[in-house]
Amino acid sequence: MNDSSPLNPQPPAHHKHQPEAAEKWTEIEHLPAWDEEFYDIYTAKKHGKWVMLKTLKAAYKEDPRFQAMIEKEFDVRYNLAHSNIVMINDFDFIPGVGWSIITDDVYGLSLRKLLDDHKVTDHHLQQVTHQLVDAIDYIQTNHLVHFPIRPETIIFTENIENLKLIDVGFDQRESLTPADAAEDIQRFGEVLTAILDELPDSPPRLRRVAERCTDSRRRYKNVHELRMALAGRSDSGILVAIIAFLVVMIGLLVWLRVHQ
């Protein structure tokens, strides 16, 4: 960890940024509905391009522990790249806001908003059962420690409604514990349940998947098992098919030898 902090006049050596003229930043607007536990979220234009800003809430800006936290989150997430995870592209001082993580613009509606307004559709269900699972797999593969996945952290972008996951990592470990993986699957089950409650005509199979995700005794052991269940397949079913294929092939070889 560097000796300096995001709010220190001397930023860390590996990403030095000097406060620039306010003209660089325009149309800065606070988005209270997007705020996270420790962060305020803003939308703004940087040299005319829309971006989003993530900065410490006023209560934490002068606390070295939280200054270190925002810097660590930048370091952890800067090199991540996944189409369903909001990407970080800079760490800079914003006039009137302070030191901020700068991300791609992901303006749209959160799953929480869609649920509250009863506007969830089959499209959102498909995105969650595919793209959210892909994002969780990427998070676990990269051993990212993150806050719980919730409807508030799942965003569907404006116009094309592509799924983007925010708040995806504040630390990185050499490996994750089984409990870490289990919590992601538990949270996925809760999200899926909330969507299915809004879409009663959805396939009953998905309800069974959601119930198993939230059952500590029967929960899927990993994302692979979850993905197979969502696709209506299982490892045991594939194994049976392979065995059946081998039996047929052996029988065919025996028949050919007998009739040579």
Disulfide bonds with the S-S distance in Angstrom:
none
